[in-house]
């Protein structure tokens, strides 16, 4: 009897103490039972999805590599023998041979596969797994100018400025095409391409034209770089052809690149876009194409920006170009509906109201503020959807034609390439 009573009392004391101790620990439990295990299962599932993503991306990259190699004539890079209308040559005019071999094909296929695979893997939402693929990160870094810091964070290369030849016409100089890729767009991925068509040029600068502006004062690259660096614009790729010979239309300038020849029948926008694609860094692709033109580059319905509008483009920009109803009708018919357009008027004369009306830009909007010192806008209008805009430089003087170029590029990027767009 005594033993049984003691057992009962002892059991009650132990259970009471255990209850008190467990009650104290309940407040310290941060996760419910099973949460950690569920998290582990979810991580495993994320890994399985990543592996499946890699498998599918690798299959598509392999097919793409074979297609890209055959489209280039079996050669990835061929600077010795050059190219002919976008196709790599197997021999040069001097007799140099660049025949395809099993080794060159193997190397080219590997490089194309790596670049295509890296471009497909880069957008993956959990891209840290990319660094765990044996050898791939190193090869991507070698082919795409990518480096990794001590924390294994992707760093893109420096800004790239590259020249190439784009046409056989006597209007275009050798190596007259240029590409500028900001460091922000050197990692594998797809980025917008903006092609700049220059205005007529004086003969004293025509042969040394640097493609991206009328002279050093109005070079558009520094302004685009600033907008990209400050994240006011998405990273964009710039490309520019150069025309240095043309019909004489400027007094005392016998070899001016003006007139009907400026970006006319001898300029092929589709061919130029294809050459830009071939000269981009490995892994860098084009997500959309836009054309902008300065001055006379927008004054002919069969040339310049009007000619480019016939293609599948994202936006057209015209900076201090001609303005007439017939030009507005041309742009409206070629752009159709929904395509973006921006015009900035400076000192050139013309019927701006008639052109704006033809493009249905009749809605007054608040004028924007420019980051270029001393520039203010007036007569700011848009269409009803806000896809087409037209501004005029207030108190336009002799310098406004050149300034319209850099200001126009600034407003073009802010309107259509802001990060929130």
Secondary structure by P-SEA (a helix, b strand, c coil): caaaaaaaaaaaaaaaaaaaaaaaaccccccccaaaaaaaaaaaaaaaaaaaaaaaaaaaaaaaaaaaaaaacccccccccccccccccccccccccccccaaaaaaaaaaaaaaaaaaaacccccccccccccaaaaaaaaacccccccccccccccbbbbbbbcccccccccccbbbbbccccccbbbbbbbbbbbcccccccccccccccccccccaaaaaaaaaaaccccbbbbbbbbbcccccccccccccccccccccccccaaaaaaaaaaaccccccccbbbbbbcccccccccccccccccccccbbbbccccccaaaaaaaaaaacccbbbbbbbcccccaaaaaaaaaccccccbbbbbccccccccbbbbcccccbbbbbbcccccaaaaaaaaaaaaaaaaacccccc
